[in-house]
Amino acid sequence: MNIKSLLLGSAAALVAVSGARAADAVVIAEPEPVEYVRVCDVYGTGFYYMPGTETCLKVSGYVRYDIGVGDLFGLQDVLDKEDFANGILNTNDTYYKRARAALRLDARTETELGTLRAYFQVNFDWDSTTTGAFADIDGDGIEEQVGVFSTTTSGQAKLNHAWIELGGFKIGKTDSLFTTFTDYAGSVINDDFAVPFGPYDTHTIQYSFDAGNGFTAAIALEEGAGLTYTIDDYVPHVTGGVGYTAGWGAIRVVAGYDSVWEEYAIKAKLDIKATEALSLFVMGGFKDDDVGEPNFYGNWGGDWAIWGGGRWVVSPKAAVNVQLAYDDYENFSAVANVDYELVPGFTITPEIAYGENFDVDDSDAFGGFIRFQRNF
C-alpha cells in the first residue's frame, strides 16, 4: 500500500507540474491570409486594385530619346577654341538632343456621383539648349543676334498634368481645353512649329458632358500661363466646345476668350475615317487680331490659319503621318514621319520637316528629327 500510494502521488505531482508549464508556453498565432494583387479590368488594361481598397491604380510612362538636326531642329554653336581666342563668331551647327523619363499615375474609384479619378504626369528632361537670341534692337524691323550663341545642357523636372475629376467636373493643371477638345492636330511629333494651334499649360476648372449618342460638350475657366497671359484679376479666360463623333469620324468646334487682352479665337476640326487604314483631318482657326495684340488662344500668325493631314497604317508595325499648315502671315510648314514599332513597347519615329517664312532671316528652313521611345 505504501508503494502504491507513492506511485499515485508521484503521478499527480507530474501532472500538476506539466499543467503549470503548459500554461506558460508561447502560443504561435496563425498567419494572416495573404491578399494578392487583383486585376481591375473595369477601366482597361494595366489597372489593379490597391490592396485593401476599391481604388484601381495604373502606373505607366515612357523613356524617350530625341535627336534633331538641320535649320529647324539643330542648334547653333558660335564659338570654338580658336575662334574664342580670336574673338571671331563662327556659327557651327550641332545636334539637338533630349532624354526624357515620364511617370504617370492614374487612380479611379466608382462612387455614387460617378467615377472619381486622379491623374498626374511628371516629366524629367535632360536637354541640349542654346544660349543667345535674335531681337530687333535698332527698331528697323530687322532682327539681329543678341549675345553669343553657344550650346549647353540642362536638366529640369516639370509637372505636365495634375488633376482631379468627378462626374464630368475636372480641376487642376493640364493642357488648355482649347487645344485638347480638338484632340490637338495631327499625328506628327512637331505638329505646332511655324503654325501653332493653341496653348498648353494652364490651371483649369472644366465640365464635360457626354450624351452617349456621339454628342459631347465642354466648358472651362482657365488661368493662362506666363507673364503675358496669366490673368491679373478675378476674371478668368473662358473656353468651350461642342462636338459629334460617329463611325465616319468626328466634327468639333471650340472657342476661347482671352480676358487679359480681351481677344477671342475659334477653331473647327473635321476628322474623317476614309478606310480602316486611312484617316484624314482638316482644321481651321480664326481670331480677333487687333493690330497684332497677343491672344492666349489664337497664337498663330494673323487672323486665320489652316491645318490638314492624315495617317495611313501600312502594317501592324508601321504607320505614315503627314501634316501641312499655313496661316495669314504666310507661315507654312510640312511635316512627315513614320511610326515603326520595332518590338512591342518600343517605337522608332524618324521625321522630316520643312518651314517657309519661319526662320529668323525669313528664308526656307529644313530639319530632321528622330525619336526612340519605350512605353510601359
N, C-alpha and C positions, 0 to 999 in steps of 0.2 A: 504493500500500500504506500509505503514511503517513496519507493522508486516511481510508482505510478503518479503520485502527487507531484513529484519533482519534474517528471516529463511534461505533465499538463501545465505546470507553472511556467516552465521554460518556453513552451509553445505560445502561451498567452503573452509573455514578455516580448517575444519576437514579432508577434502580430502588432502589438502596440507600437514598437519602435518603427516597424515598416510603415504603419499608417502615418506616424509623425513625419517621417522623411518624405512620404508621398505628398503630404500637404505642402511641403517646402519646395517641391520640384518645379522647374521652369516649364511653362506650357507654351509651345510654339504655335503661333496663330496661323490659320490657313491663309495662303497667299491670295491677294486681291485678284479678281479676274482681270485679265488684260483686255483693254479696249483698243482694238486695232483701228487704224485709219479707214474710214469708209468713203467710198467714191460717191460724189454728188453729181448726178447726171442731169439735174434739173436745168442747169444753165449752159450745158455743153461740156466738151472735153476739158480735162485739166483741173476741174474743181474737186475738192474733197471737204468733208465735214471736219471742222476743228473739233478735236476730242472734247467731249462733254458739252457740246453746244449744237445748235441747229443752224449755225452760220457756215456757209460754204465759202471756201477760200481758194483762189487761184494765184499761184506765183509764176510769173513769166518775165520775159525780157529778151534782150539780144546783146550780142557783142558785134560791133561793126568797125570796119576799117575803110576809109575813103581816101582816094588819091585823085588829085586834079592837076591838069596841065593845060598850057595854052593861054591865050589872052583872057578868056572868061574865067578860068578856074585856077590857073597857075599864079604864083606870087612873084613880085619883083624884089630883087635884092640889089641895092645900088652899089655897095662898096665891096671890093675885095681887098686883100692885104696891100697890094702895090698901089691901087687907086686911093686907098685911105691915106697912105703915107704922102701921096702927091696931091691930095685934095681934089681928085677927079671923080665925077659922078659916072657910074657905069651901070646901066640898067640891065642886069642879068636876070634871066628867068629861072625860076625854080619851082619845085612841086608844092602843091597844097596837100596837106595830109591831116586827117582827123582819126583818132582812135576813140571809140565811144563804148561804154558799158551802160546799158539801160535796164533798170529794175522796175517791174510793175507788180502791184498787189491789187487784187480785186476781191472784195468781201461782200457777200449778199445773203440776206435773210428775208424769208417771207413773213409779212405782218398783216394785220387786219386792214392796213392802209395801202397795201401793195408791197412791192419789193423794196427793201431798204438796202441801198448799195453805197459803198465807199470805195473810191478808186484813187490811186496815185501812181505817178511815174517820175523817177529821178534819173537824170542823165549825168554821167560822169565823162567829161571830154578832156582830151589832150590834143591841142590843135597847133598847126603851123599858122602863124599870123604875120602880118606886115605892119611895121610902124611907118608913119608918114601919111600924107593925104594930098588931094588936089583941092584948090579953092580959088575963087575969083577975088584975089586980094587987091587988084587995081580998079575994080569996078568997070572994066572994059568988056565984060562978057566972056572973057577967055580964062579958063581955069589953069592955074599954074601949080607946080609942085610946092607943097608947104612942108618943110622939114626933109630929112634924109630918109629914103626908103631903105629898110633893112628887114630881113626875116628873123623871126624868133619863134619860140614855142611857149605855150602856156596851158595850164590846166584849170578847169572850173567844174563845179557841180551845180546843176540847175534843176529846180523843181518844175517839171514840164506840165504836170497835171496834179491836182489835189482837190477832189470834190466829193460831196455827199448828195445822194439822190433818193427821193421817196415819193412814190405816187405821181411821177411826172415832174416834180419840182427838183431842181438842181441848184446847188450853191457851192461856190468855191472858185478855184483858179483853173482855167483851161483856155483853149483857143476860142476866139470870138464866134458867136452864133452866125454872124455874117459870113464866116468862112466855112464853118462845119456844116451848116444846113444844106449847102450845095454839094457836100462831100468833097470839099476843096476843088481841084480842077481835074487834070488827067492823071495818068499813072506813071509819068516820068519822075525822076528824082528831083531835078531842078525845074519844077513846074511854075515858079514865080519870079525867075530872074527876067529883067528887062520890062516885063509887064506883070506886076503883082496883082492879085485878085482879092485882097482884103487883109485885115490884121490877124494876128495870132494871140499872144499872151494878153490876158485881162482877168480881173475879178468879174464874176458874173452871178446873177440871180435869174434863173430862167424857168419857164414852164413849157413842157412839150405835151402835145395831145395827139394820140393815135386812135383814129376812129375804128380801126380794124378792117376797113374795106379799101385800104390804099391811101386814104386821105390823112395827111398829117399837118400840124401847125405848131408853131413855137413862137415865144416872145421872150426877150431878155433885157435886163437892165445891167449895163456894163460900166466899168470904171475907166477903161482905156489903159494906156501904158506910155511910159517915157515922159520927158519934160513937156513935149508938145501936146500930148493927147490925154494925159491923166486929168480927170475932172478936178476943177478948182473950187467947186461949191457943191451944194447938195443935189444939183440936177444931174442925173446920170445920162450917159449915152443910151439910146434905145434902138433895139433891132428886133425884127420879127419876120417870119416867113410862113408860106403855105406851100404844100406840095401834094402830088399824087403819084403813086407807084403802081404799076401793073406788070403783066408778063412781058409787054413790049419794051418796057423801060420806065422812065420817070420824068416828070416835069416839076421844077421847083422855082419859086420866086422869093427873094429875100430883100429887105430894105433896112437901112441903118441911118440913124440921125446922130450926128456929132454935136453934142451940146456945148462943147468948148468953143468951136468955130462956127456953130450954127449952120452946118452944111449937111446935106443928105447924099445918099448913094443907093442904088438899086441894082440887083443882078437877077438874071433869069437863066436857068440851065436846063437843057433838054438832053437826056440820056436815052439812047436807042440801042436795044439789043437786036442787031441785024440778023445774026445767026448764033448758034451755040458757041462758036469760036470767036466771033467778031462783035465788038461793042464800040459805039461811036458816041461822041458828045459835042455839043456846041453851047457856049455860054457868052452872054453879052452883059456889059455893065455900063451904067450911065450915072454921072454925078453932077452936082451943082458946083461948078468950078468958077468961083468969083475971083478973077484975076490971079489964079494960081494959089489961092489960100489953101492951107492944109486941110485935110479931110481924113479922119481916122478910118473910115470905111472905104472911101474911094481913093486908094493910094496909087492908082495907075496914072499915066500922063494924059492931061486934057480932060475933055468932057466924057469921052466914051472909050470902050475897049472891047475886044472880042477874042475869045479863046476857042480852040477846037482841036479835036484829035481822036484817037482810038486805040484800042487794044486788040491784038489778034493772037489767040492762043494757038501756037503752031503745033505743040505736042504736050503731053502731060508734064514735061520738064521745062519747056521754053515758051515765052510769050514776047511779042514785039509791041512796043508802046511808042506812040508818036504824038507830039503836041505842037501846035502853032499858036502864036499870039501877036496881036497888033493893037496899037492904041492911037488916040487922037494926036499925040505928039510924034507920030511916025516911029515909035519904038517897035521893033519886030524881033521875034525870037522863034527859033525852030529847034526842037529837041527830039531825039530818038534814042531808044535803048533796047536792050534785050535782057529780059529776066531769065536766067538759066539756073535751075536747081540741080547742082552737081550731085548731091546726095540729099535725102530728106533732112530738112532743117538748115541746110547750107546753100545760100544763093549767091551767085556772082552776077553783077549787073554792069556791063560796060555801056557808056552813054556818050554821045557826041551832041554838041550844041553850037548854034550859030546865032549871033546877035547883030542887028544893024541899028545904027544910031544910039548904041548903048555904051560904047567905050567913051572914056573921058575926052578923047580928041575927036569925037563924032565920026569915027570910022567903023568899018566892019570888024567883028571880033569872032574868034572861033576857039573852041576848047574841047578837051576830052576829060572824061570822068569815069572812074571805075569804083564799084562798091563790093566789098566782101561782107556778108552778114550771116551770122549763125544765130538762129532763133531758138528759143527754148521756152 
